[in-house]
Amino acid sequence: MPKKKAVWTVMVYLAGDNNLTTECLFALTEMKKARPGKHLNVIAQFDPRDEFIPTHRYEINKNGGSSTLFDDIIDEARYNPQTHEVQFKYESNRAKLLASERSRRAQQVTRLVANSDDLSTLAFVEEDTTNDTDTGVPSTLYNFLSFCIEEYPADHYLVVLSGHAGGVEADYLLKDESSKGSLTFNELKYVFKELRKDLEGQPVDIVGMDNCLMSMTEICYELRGLVDIVVGCESFSPASGWPYRQILERIGSDLVDEKTKLGKVKVAKSIVEEYVDYYSSYWMAGMSVTQSALDVRRVDELRRQINMLANVMEEELRHEGARGTFKDNLVLAHWETQSYNGERFIDLFDFCSCLENRSPPAAVRKECRNTRRFISEEFVLKSCFSGAAYQYSYGVSLYFPWAQVLPKYQNLEFVQGEFGWLSFLRTYIQLTRRLPRSGSLNRFALIEHHGTDVKLRMQDDRMQDDRMQDDRMQDDRMQDDRMQDDRMQDDRMQDDRMQDDRMPDDRMQDDRMSINGGTRISSMRNPPVRFLPDACIRNGESTLRAINLLCGSRRVAN
C-alpha cells in the first residue's frame, strides 16, 4: 500500500563496517528512543562490521515506540545471482533498472573475455558471492536513498551520511573495511545526480555529514545543483556522531509548532543547534566540536569570491618575490588561522580576518573583507562551536596546505581553470619553500670540474638527482615530510584510523584539545585554552562559570 505523504523523510546511511560499528548501533538506538511524531519518516540502513550479520534496513518505530529495534527491520541484504550484486528484496523501480543495466554490461564483458585468448587476471575472476554490502560503492548508497524516496514520499528529504570522511583528502569517504572501498567525489555526485531524477529534477533539501571535516567549500561546490543545504563540521567529529534522538524530536516538535510547514533552512539550523548543545559539556573532557549549515545554492558566488581573493594574493606575491613583506604577513596569517586536519584545512573567514589584521595591500584587504561579508551574510546559514580548540570556526573551511598540493586535489571541479585558488596555492608553496642547505659552496652556484675547465652554474634548480621538485617524486620523498594521509591505505597513520584503540568520544585522538591547553599543531600553532560559550549552548552562563572556576588559576587569560 502506498504510504501517506509525510512532511519530511529522514534517510540515515550508517557506514559501520569499520571501527565505528558500535557507534552506528548506538545511533540506531537513539533514533528508536525519539518520538518525532506522525509527520516525519525515519529510515536507516546499517552495515555492521561482523561479516556474518547482513546489512539491514529499518523503519524507525514503524510499530510504535513500545516495539523493539528488531521489530523495525524491514529488509536485509543478500547476494542476487541474477544481478551478481548484493541487494535487498525490495528496491525502487529505478534501482532495479540500473542494476539490470549493470548486469547486462558485465555479461558483455564476460562473453568478450571468454571468447578471446586473454590471459589477463580479468579472464579468471570468480564470482563474489558474499552477502556483505559495500558502503563505499555508489550503487549501495543510491539503492537505499532511491528506495526511501519511492516508498516514503515527503515534501522534503534529509539525507544523513554517517561514517568516516576526510574532507577533500581521497580514499576515506564512507570507508568499508571489509572491501577496503570508499566513495570518490565523482561517485558521490553520481548518486545525487541519479536521485535528482527520482525527485523529478529537484535537488535533495539537506545532506547531513555525520563525519569529519566535510564542511568544505570544495565539497559544497561538487554538490551544487544536487543539494540545497549541507550540514556538517569543519573539524574532527566525535565518534558518537549526531545526537539523533534530540535532533529528531526537535524537528518533530517544530513541525507541530509550525503546523507541519517547516522549511529546510530552519531544519538545518536546528540540527546545528542540537548538535553543539549536546556536546557543550564535553569541553571538560577536552573535546571541541563545530557544526554549520551551508547554503550550497550560493556556492558558485563563493567560488568566484575566493578566486578573486586568490588572484590578488598571487599577483602581490609574484610582484614582491620570495623576500617580500606581504609573503611574510601571509605566512603569519596562515600560521595563526584556525585550522583542521593537521593544518591542511583552514577556516576561510578566520584566515581573511588574520590577513586583514596584518595590513595587507588595499586590493587584498578589499577582497578579504568581501569574502568575510559573503560568508557571514549569505553562505553560512548557522555556525556554532563548543570548546577551546575550534572556537575561531565560522562555518566553512578550505584546503590550504603548507608544503604540497595533493595530486587528486586538482581533479576537483572547484579548481578547474587557469587562474584561481589552485594557481595561488602553487605560487605560495613555491615562494615560501625554504632553499636547500648549500654547505661550503656558494648558495647560488655549483662548481663543476671538467678537466681544466671550471664553470659556475646558477643553482636554483640544482642537479636533477638532488633537487626537490614542486610535486616531489613519491619514491624520493623524505618519510617525515610526506603527506601521511596520502600513503597507501594499509600504511595510514593510526590516529586517522585507530581501529581498535581509538578513543570512542573523538575520532582523531591526536587532535583532541587538552583541558590543560597542551602545545599541539592540529588546530592553531598556539591555540587559546579558554573560550566563551557559543549562543547555541543553552546553559551558557553555567558553562562560563565552570570555565572560570576550572581555568581561573591561570595567570594569563585568553
VEXDREN-2710 file (C-alpha; in Angstrom, 1 decimal):
% VEXDREN-2710
k/r/px/py/pz
1/MET/0.0/0.0/0.0
2/PRO/1.4/3.5/-0.9
3/LYS/2.2/5.4/2.2
4/LYS/0.7/8.7/3.1
5/LYS/3.0/11.6/2.1
6/ALA/4.9/13.0/5.1
7/VAL/6.4/16.4/5.6
8/TRP/10.0/15.1/6.0
9/THR/11.6/11.8/5.3
10/VAL/15.0/11.3/7.0
11/MET/17.3/8.8/5.4
12/VAL/20.3/7.7/7.6
13/TYR/23.1/5.7/5.9
14/LEU/25.2/4.1/8.6
15/ALA/28.5/3.0/7.1
16/GLY/29.5/0.9/10.1
17/ASP/31.7/-1.8/8.5
18/ASN/34.7/-0.4/10.4
19/ASN/35.7/0.7/13.9
20/LEU/32.5/2.9/14.1
21/THR/30.2/-0.1/14.1
22/THR/29.2/0.2/17.8
23/GLU/28.7/4.0/17.4
24/CYS/26.4/3.3/14.5
25/LEU/24.3/0.9/16.5
26/PHE/24.2/3.5/19.3
27/ALA/22.8/5.9/16.7
28/LEU/20.1/3.5/15.9
29/THR/19.1/3.0/19.5
30/GLU/18.9/6.8/19.9
31/MET/16.7/7.1/16.9
32/LYS/14.5/4.4/18.4
33/LYS/14.1/6.5/21.6
34/ALA/12.9/9.5/19.7
35/ARG/9.2/10.4/19.4
36/PRO/9.3/12.7/16.3
37/GLY/5.5/12.5/15.5
38/LYS/3.5/11.4/12.5
39/HIS/4.8/14.0/10.1
40/LEU/8.3/12.5/10.0
41/ASN/9.6/9.3/8.4
42/VAL/12.9/8.0/9.7
43/ILE/14.5/5.2/7.7
44/ALA/18.0/3.8/8.3
45/GLN/20.4/1.3/6.7
46/PHE/23.1/-0.2/8.8
47/ASP/26.1/-2.2/7.6
48/PRO/27.8/-3.7/10.7
49/ARG/31.4/-4.9/11.0
50/ASP/30.5/-8.5/11.6
51/GLU/30.7/-10.3/8.2
52/PHE/28.1/-12.9/9.3
53/ILE/25.4/-10.2/10.1
54/PRO/23.8/-8.8/7.0
55/THR/23.0/-5.2/6.3
56/HIS/19.5/-4.3/7.5
57/ARG/17.1/-1.5/6.7
58/TYR/15.0/-0.1/9.5
59/GLU/11.8/1.9/9.6
60/ILE/12.2/3.5/13.0
61/ASN/9.2/2.9/15.3
62/LYS/7.0/1.5/12.4
63/ASN/5.1/-0.5/15.1
64/GLY/5.2/2.2/17.7
65/GLY/7.6/3.3/20.4
66/SER/7.0/0.3/22.6
67/SER/8.4/-2.1/20.0
68/THR/12.0/-3.3/19.8
69/LEU/14.6/-2.2/17.3
70/PHE/14.4/-5.7/15.8
71/ASP/10.7/-5.1/15.1
72/ASP/11.7/-2.1/13.0
73/ILE/13.7/-4.2/10.5
74/ILE/12.0/-4.1/7.1
75/ASP/14.6/-5.8/4.9
76/GLU/18.0/-7.4/4.8
77/ALA/20.7/-7.6/2.0
78/ARG/21.5/-10.9/0.2
79/TYR/23.6/-11.8/-2.8
80/ASN/21.5/-11.8/-6.0
81/PRO/22.8/-14.3/-8.6
82/GLN/20.8/-12.7/-11.4
83/THR/22.4/-9.3/-11.0
84/HIS/25.6/-10.6/-9.3
85/GLU/25.2/-7.9/-6.7
86/VAL/24.3/-7.7/-3.0
87/GLN/20.8/-6.3/-2.9
88/PHE/17.7/-6.1/-0.8
89/LYS/14.4/-7.9/-1.6
90/TYR/12.6/-4.6/-2.1
91/GLU/14.3/-1.9/-4.2
92/SER/13.0/1.0/-6.1
93/ASN/12.0/0.6/-9.7
94/ARG/14.8/2.9/-10.9
95/ALA/17.3/0.9/-8.8
96/LYS/16.2/-2.3/-10.5
97/LEU/16.6/-0.8/-13.9
98/LEU/20.1/0.4/-13.2
99/ALA/21.0/-2.9/-11.7
100/SER/19.8/-4.7/-14.8
101/GLU/21.9/-2.4/-17.0
102/ARG/25.0/-3.0/-14.9
103/SER/24.4/-6.8/-15.1
104/ARG/24.0/-6.5/-18.9
105/ARG/27.3/-4.7/-19.3
106/ALA/29.1/-7.1/-17.0
107/GLN/27.8/-10.1/-19.1
108/GLN/29.0/-8.5/-22.3
109/VAL/32.5/-8.2/-20.8
110/THR/32.4/-11.8/-19.6
111/ARG/31.4/-13.1/-23.0
112/LEU/34.1/-10.9/-24.7
113/VAL/36.8/-12.3/-22.4
114/ALA/35.5/-15.9/-22.7
115/ASN/35.7/-15.8/-26.5
116/SER/39.3/-14.5/-26.6
117/ASP/42.7/-15.8/-25.8
118/ASP/43.0/-13.4/-22.9
119/LEU/45.4/-14.5/-20.2
120/SER/44.9/-11.4/-18.0
121/THR/43.6/-11.6/-14.5
122/LEU/40.2/-10.4/-15.6
123/ALA/39.6/-13.7/-17.6
124/PHE/39.9/-15.8/-14.4
125/VAL/38.0/-13.7/-11.9
126/GLU/35.4/-15.8/-10.0
127/GLU/32.0/-14.5/-8.9
128/ASP/32.0/-12.8/-5.5
129/THR/29.0/-14.4/-3.6
130/THR/29.3/-12.7/-0.3
131/ASN/26.2/-11.2/1.3
132/ASP/28.2/-8.3/2.7
133/THR/27.2/-4.9/1.2
134/ASP/30.0/-2.4/0.4
135/THR/29.2/1.1/1.8
136/GLY/31.9/2.6/-0.4
137/VAL/30.1/1.6/-3.6
138/PRO/27.8/4.3/-5.2
139/SER/25.1/1.7/-6.1
140/THR/24.7/0.7/-2.4
141/LEU/24.1/4.3/-1.3
142/TYR/21.8/5.1/-4.3
143/ASN/19.7/2.0/-3.9
144/PHE/18.9/2.9/-0.3
145/LEU/18.1/6.5/-0.9
146/SER/16.0/5.7/-4.0
147/PHE/14.1/3.1/-2.1
148/CYS/13.3/5.7/0.6
149/ILE/12.1/8.3/-1.8
150/GLU/9.8/5.8/-3.6
151/GLU/8.4/4.1/-0.6
152/TYR/8.3/7.0/1.9
153/PRO/7.3/10.1/-0.1
154/ALA/7.5/13.5/1.6
155/ASP/7.6/17.2/0.9
156/HIS/11.2/17.4/2.0
157/TYR/14.2/15.0/2.2
158/LEU/17.1/14.9/4.7
159/VAL/19.9/12.5/3.8
160/VAL/22.4/11.7/6.5
161/LEU/25.8/10.1/5.6
162/SER/27.3/8.6/8.8
163/GLY/30.8/7.1/8.8
164/HIS/34.3/8.1/8.1
165/ALA/35.4/11.0/6.0
166/GLY/38.5/13.1/5.4
167/GLY/37.3/16.3/3.7
168/VAL/38.9/16.6/0.2
169/GLU/41.5/14.0/1.0
170/ALA/40.7/10.9/-1.0
171/ASP/40.0/7.3/-0.2
172/TYR/38.2/7.7/3.1
173/LEU/34.5/8.7/2.5
174/LEU/32.2/6.1/4.0
175/LYS/35.0/3.7/4.3
176/ASP/34.2/0.0/4.3
177/GLU/36.9/-2.1/6.0
178/SER/35.7/-5.5/4.5
179/SER/36.1/-4.3/0.9
180/LYS/38.7/-1.6/1.6
181/GLY/36.5/0.6/-0.6
182/SER/35.3/4.2/-0.2
183/LEU/33.4/6.7/-2.2
184/THR/35.1/9.2/-4.5
185/PHE/33.6/12.6/-5.0
186/ASN/32.7/11.7/-8.6
187/GLU/30.8/8.7/-7.3
188/LEU/29.1/10.8/-4.6
189/LYS/28.0/13.3/-7.3
190/TYR/26.7/10.4/-9.5
191/VAL/24.5/9.2/-6.7
192/PHE/22.9/12.6/-6.2
193/LYS/22.5/13.1/-10.0
194/GLU/20.5/9.9/-10.1
195/LEU/18.5/11.0/-7.1
196/ARG/17.6/14.2/-8.8
197/LYS/15.9/12.1/-11.5
198/ASP/13.9/10.3/-8.7
199/LEU/12.9/13.7/-7.5
200/GLU/11.8/14.8/-10.9
201/GLY/14.6/17.3/-11.3
202/GLN/14.6/18.7/-7.8
203/PRO/17.7/18.7/-5.6
204/VAL/17.8/17.0/-2.2
205/ASP/16.8/19.5/0.5
206/ILE/19.6/18.8/3.1
207/VAL/22.6/16.5/3.2
208/GLY/23.9/15.9/6.7
209/MET/27.5/14.9/7.0
210/ASP/27.8/12.9/10.2
211/ASN/31.5/12.5/9.9
212/CYS/34.7/14.5/10.0
213/LEU/35.9/17.6/8.0
214/MET/33.1/17.8/5.4
215/SER/32.0/21.5/5.8
216/MET/34.4/22.5/3.0
217/THR/33.9/24.9/0.1
218/GLU/35.2/22.4/-2.4
219/ILE/32.7/19.7/-1.3
220/CYS/29.8/22.1/-1.5
221/TYR/30.9/23.1/-5.0
222/GLU/30.9/19.4/-6.1
223/LEU/27.3/19.1/-4.9
224/ARG/26.0/22.3/-6.4
225/GLY/22.7/21.9/-8.2
226/LEU/22.2/18.5/-6.5
227/VAL/21.8/19.6/-2.9
228/ASP/20.4/22.8/-1.4
229/ILE/22.0/22.7/2.1
230/VAL/24.9/20.8/3.6
231/VAL/25.1/20.4/7.4
232/GLY/28.4/19.2/8.8
233/CYS/31.5/20.1/10.7
234/GLU/34.8/21.8/9.7
235/SER/36.7/19.9/12.4
236/PHE/37.0/16.3/13.5
237/SER/33.8/14.8/14.8
238/PRO/33.2/12.7/18.0
239/ALA/32.8/9.1/17.1
240/SER/29.4/9.0/18.8
241/GLY/28.3/11.4/16.0
242/TRP/25.0/13.2/15.8
243/PRO/22.6/13.2/18.8
244/TYR/19.8/11.7/16.7
245/ARG/17.2/11.5/19.5
246/GLN/17.4/15.2/20.2
247/ILE/17.6/16.2/16.5
248/LEU/14.6/14.1/15.5
249/GLU/12.5/15.2/18.4
250/ARG/13.4/18.9/17.7
251/ILE/12.4/18.5/14.1
252/GLY/9.1/16.8/15.1
253/SER/8.2/19.4/17.7
254/ASP/9.0/22.2/15.3
255/LEU/6.7/20.5/12.7
256/VAL/3.9/20.7/15.2
257/ASP/4.6/24.2/16.2
258/GLU/4.8/25.3/12.5
259/LYS/1.6/23.4/11.7
260/THR/3.5/20.8/9.6
261/LYS/5.1/23.5/7.4
262/LEU/8.8/23.5/8.4
263/GLY/11.3/24.9/5.9
264/LYS/14.7/23.4/5.1
265/VAL/16.6/26.4/6.5
266/LYS/15.0/26.1/9.9
267/VAL/15.6/22.3/10.0
268/ALA/19.3/22.8/9.1
269/LYS/19.7/25.4/11.8
270/SER/18.0/23.2/14.4
271/ILE/20.4/20.3/13.6
272/VAL/23.4/22.7/14.2
273/GLU/22.0/23.9/17.5
274/GLU/21.1/20.5/18.9
275/TYR/24.5/19.0/17.9
276/VAL/26.6/21.7/19.6
277/ASP/24.4/21.9/22.7
278/TYR/24.6/18.1/23.1
279/TYR/28.4/18.2/23.2
280/SER/28.6/21.5/25.2
281/SER/29.5/19.8/28.5
282/TYR/32.2/17.7/26.9
283/TRP/34.7/20.6/26.9
284/MET/35.6/19.5/30.4
285/ALA/36.9/16.3/28.8
286/GLY/39.0/18.3/26.4
287/MET/36.6/18.0/23.5
288/SER/35.9/20.7/21.0
289/VAL/33.3/20.5/18.3
290/THR/31.9/22.6/15.4
291/GLN/28.8/22.3/13.3
292/SER/27.4/24.5/10.5
293/ALA/24.7/24.7/7.9
294/LEU/25.9/25.9/4.4
295/ASP/23.8/27.3/1.6
296/VAL/25.0/25.3/-1.4
297/ARG/22.8/27.3/-3.7
298/ARG/25.2/30.2/-3.2
299/VAL/28.5/28.2/-3.7
300/ASP/29.1/29.5/-7.2
301/GLU/29.3/33.0/-5.9
302/LEU/31.6/31.9/-3.1
303/ARG/34.0/30.3/-5.6
304/ARG/34.1/33.5/-7.6
305/GLN/34.9/35.4/-4.5
306/ILE/37.6/33.0/-3.4
307/ASN/39.2/33.1/-6.9
308/MET/39.2/36.9/-6.8
309/LEU/41.0/36.8/-3.4
310/ALA/43.4/34.2/-4.7
311/ASN/44.2/36.2/-7.8
312/VAL/45.1/39.4/-5.9
313/MET/47.2/37.5/-3.4
314/GLU/49.1/35.7/-6.1
315/GLU/49.7/38.9/-8.0
316/GLU/51.1/40.5/-4.9
317/LEU/53.3/37.5/-4.2
318/ARG/54.7/37.5/-7.7
319/HIS/55.2/41.2/-7.6
320/GLU/57.2/41.2/-4.4
321/GLY/59.0/37.9/-4.9
322/ALA/60.2/35.4/-2.3
323/ARG/61.6/38.1/0.1
324/GLY/58.6/40.4/0.2
325/THR/56.8/41.8/3.2
326/PHE/53.4/40.6/2.0
327/LYS/54.7/37.0/1.8
328/ASP/55.8/37.2/5.4
329/ASN/52.4/38.6/6.5
330/LEU/50.7/35.9/4.5
331/VAL/52.7/33.1/6.2
332/LEU/52.0/34.6/9.6
333/ALA/48.3/34.8/8.9
334/HIS/48.3/31.2/7.7
335/TRP/50.2/30.3/10.9
336/GLU/47.6/32.0/13.1
337/THR/44.4/30.9/11.3
338/GLN/42.0/28.3/12.7
339/SER/43.0/25.1/11.1
340/TYR/42.0/21.4/10.9
341/ASN/43.3/18.0/9.9
342/GLY/46.9/18.7/10.8
343/GLU/46.8/22.3/9.5
344/ARG/45.9/21.3/5.9
345/PHE/42.4/22.9/6.0
346/ILE/41.7/26.4/7.3
347/ASP/38.6/28.3/8.3
348/LEU/38.2/30.7/5.4
349/PHE/36.6/33.6/7.4
350/ASP/39.2/33.4/10.1
351/PHE/42.0/33.4/7.5
352/CYS/40.7/36.6/5.9
353/SER/40.4/38.2/9.4
354/CYS/44.0/37.3/10.3
355/LEU/45.3/38.6/7.0
356/GLU/43.3/41.8/7.3
357/ASN/44.8/42.4/10.7
358/ARG/48.3/42.5/9.2
359/SER/47.6/45.5/6.9
360/PRO/47.9/43.8/3.5
361/PRO/47.8/45.9/0.3
362/ALA/44.5/47.6/-0.4
363/ALA/43.4/45.1/-3.1
364/VAL/43.9/42.2/-0.8
365/ARG/42.2/43.9/2.1
366/LYS/39.2/44.6/-0.1
367/GLU/38.8/41.0/-1.2
368/CYS/39.3/39.7/2.3
369/ARG/36.5/42.0/3.5
370/ASN/34.2/41.0/0.7
371/THR/34.9/37.3/1.4
372/ARG/34.1/37.6/5.1
373/ARG/30.9/39.5/4.3
374/PHE/29.7/36.9/1.8
375/ILE/30.4/34.0/4.2
376/SER/28.7/35.5/7.2
377/GLU/25.7/37.1/5.5
378/GLU/24.9/34.8/2.6
379/PHE/26.7/31.4/2.6
380/VAL/26.8/30.2/6.2
381/LEU/23.2/29.8/7.5
382/LYS/24.2/28.9/11.0
383/SER/27.6/28.1/12.7
384/CYS/28.2/27.0/16.2
385/PHE/31.1/25.6/18.3
386/SER/32.0/24.4/21.7
387/GLY/35.4/24.1/23.3
388/ALA/38.6/26.0/23.0
389/ALA/40.4/24.3/20.1
390/TYR/37.9/25.2/17.4
391/GLN/36.5/28.5/18.7
392/TYR/37.6/30.5/15.6
393/SER/35.4/28.4/13.4
394/TYR/32.9/30.4/11.4
395/GLY/31.3/27.6/9.3
396/VAL/33.2/26.8/6.1
397/SER/36.8/25.6/5.5
398/LEU/39.1/25.5/2.5
399/TYR/42.2/23.4/1.6
400/PHE/45.4/25.3/2.3
401/PRO/48.4/23.0/2.8
402/TRP/51.9/24.2/3.8
403/ALA/54.2/22.2/1.6
404/GLN/52.5/20.2/-1.1
405/VAL/49.2/20.0/-3.0
406/LEU/47.6/16.6/-3.1
407/PRO/47.7/15.3/-6.7
408/LYS/44.0/14.4/-6.6
409/TYR/43.0/17.9/-5.4
410/GLN/43.5/19.3/-8.9
411/ASN/40.7/16.9/-10.2
412/LEU/38.0/18.7/-8.3
413/GLU/35.7/21.0/-10.3
414/PHE/36.3/23.7/-7.8
415/VAL/39.9/24.3/-9.0
416/GLN/39.4/23.9/-12.7
417/GLY/40.6/26.9/-14.8
418/GLU/43.9/28.6/-15.4
419/PHE/43.7/31.0/-12.5
420/GLY/42.2/30.9/-9.0
421/TRP/42.8/29.1/-5.8
422/LEU/45.0/26.2/-7.2
423/SER/47.2/28.6/-9.0
424/PHE/47.6/30.7/-5.8
425/LEU/48.5/27.5/-3.8
426/ARG/51.2/26.5/-6.2
427/THR/52.8/30.0/-6.2
428/TYR/52.5/30.3/-2.4
429/ILE/54.2/26.9/-1.8
430/GLN/56.9/27.6/-4.3
431/LEU/57.8/31.1/-2.9
432/THR/57.6/30.0/0.8
433/ARG/59.6/26.8/0.4
434/ARG/63.0/27.0/2.1
435/LEU/66.1/26.7/-0.2
436/PRO/68.3/23.6/0.3
437/ARG/71.3/23.9/2.5
438/SER/74.3/24.9/0.5
439/GLY/77.1/23.5/2.7
440/SER/80.5/25.0/2.0
441/LEU/79.7/26.0/-1.6
442/ASN/78.2/29.3/-2.7
443/ARG/74.4/29.2/-2.2
444/PHE/73.7/30.2/-5.8
445/ALA/76.4/28.4/-7.6
446/LEU/77.8/24.9/-8.1
447/ILE/81.4/24.3/-9.1
448/GLU/81.7/21.7/-11.8
449/HIS/85.0/20.4/-12.9
450/HIS/85.5/19.3/-16.5
451/GLY/89.3/18.6/-16.9
452/THR/91.0/22.0/-16.5
453/ASP/87.7/23.9/-17.1
454/VAL/85.8/25.3/-14.1
455/LYS/82.3/26.5/-14.7
456/LEU/79.8/28.3/-12.4
457/ARG/76.2/27.4/-12.8
458/MET/73.2/29.0/-11.2
459/GLN/71.7/26.6/-8.7
460/ASP/68.0/27.5/-8.4
461/ASP/67.3/24.0/-9.8
462/ARG/70.4/22.1/-8.6
463/MET/71.4/18.8/-10.2
464/GLN/68.3/16.8/-11.2
465/ASP/69.0/13.9/-8.9
466/ASP/69.4/16.1/-5.9
467/ARG/66.7/18.8/-6.3
468/MET/63.3/19.0/-4.6
469/GLN/60.7/19.1/-7.3
470/ASP/57.5/21.1/-6.8
471/ASP/55.5/17.9/-6.8
472/ARG/58.3/15.7/-5.4
473/MET/58.6/12.3/-6.8
474/GLN/56.8/10.0/-4.5
475/ASP/59.6/7.4/-4.4
476/ASP/62.1/10.1/-3.4
477/ARG/60.0/11.8/-0.7
478/MET/61.5/12.0/2.8
479/GLN/59.3/9.9/5.0
480/ASP/58.9/12.6/7.7
481/ASP/57.8/15.2/5.0
482/ARG/55.4/13.2/3.0
483/MET/51.6/13.6/3.4
484/GLN/50.7/10.8/5.7
485/ASP/47.0/10.8/4.6
486/ASP/48.2/10.2/1.0
487/ARG/50.1/7.0/1.9
488/MET/49.0/3.6/0.9
489/GLN/45.8/2.6/2.7
490/ASP/47.3/-0.1/4.8
491/ASP/50.1/2.2/5.9
492/ARG/47.8/5.1/7.0
493/MET/48.6/6.9/10.3
494/GLN/46.9/5.3/13.3
495/ASP/45.3/8.4/14.6
496/ASP/43.4/8.7/11.3
497/ARG/42.1/5.2/11.7
498/MET/42.5/3.9/15.2
499/GLN/40.5/0.8/14.5
500/ASP/40.6/-0.8/18.0
501/ASP/42.4/1.7/20.1
502/ARG/40.7/5.0/19.1
503/MET/39.1/6.8/21.9
504/PRO/35.3/6.5/21.3
505/ASP/34.5/10.1/22.2
506/ASP/36.7/11.6/19.5
507/ARG/37.6/10.5/16.0
508/MET/41.2/11.7/15.9
509/GLN/42.9/11.1/19.2
510/ASP/46.0/13.2/18.4
511/ASP/43.7/16.1/17.6
512/ARG/41.8/16.3/20.8
513/MET/42.2/19.5/22.7
514/SER/43.7/19.0/26.1
515/ILE/42.0/20.8/29.0
516/ASN/45.4/22.0/30.0
517/GLY/46.0/23.5/26.6
518/GLY/48.9/21.4/25.6
519/THR/51.0/22.6/22.7
520/ARG/49.9/20.9/19.5
521/ILE/49.8/21.7/15.8
522/SER/46.3/20.4/14.9
523/SER/44.2/23.5/15.4
524/MET/46.4/26.5/15.5
525/ARG/50.1/26.8/16.3
526/ASN/49.4/28.4/19.6
527/PRO/45.7/28.0/20.3
528/PRO/43.7/29.6/23.1
529/VAL/42.9/27.4/26.1
530/ARG/39.7/29.0/27.2
531/PHE/36.5/30.0/25.3
532/LEU/33.3/32.0/25.7
533/PRO/30.2/29.8/25.3
534/ASP/28.5/30.0/21.9
535/ALA/24.9/31.2/21.6
536/CYS/23.9/27.6/20.6
537/ILE/24.7/26.4/24.1
538/ARG/21.5/26.7/26.2
539/ASN/23.2/26.7/29.6
540/GLY/25.9/29.1/28.5
541/GLU/26.0/31.0/31.8
542/SER/26.7/27.9/33.9
543/THR/29.3/26.8/31.3
544/LEU/31.1/30.1/31.6
545/ARG/31.1/29.8/35.4
546/ALA/32.6/26.4/35.2
547/ILE/35.3/27.6/32.7
548/ASN/36.2/30.4/35.0
549/LEU/36.3/28.1/38.0
550/LEU/38.4/25.4/36.4
551/CYS/40.7/27.7/34.4
552/GLY/40.7/30.7/36.8
553/SER/44.1/29.9/38.3
554/ARG/45.8/30.8/35.0
555/ARG/47.8/33.9/35.2
556/VAL/47.5/34.7/31.5
557/ALA/43.9/34.7/30.4
558/ASN/42.8/34.3/26.8
END
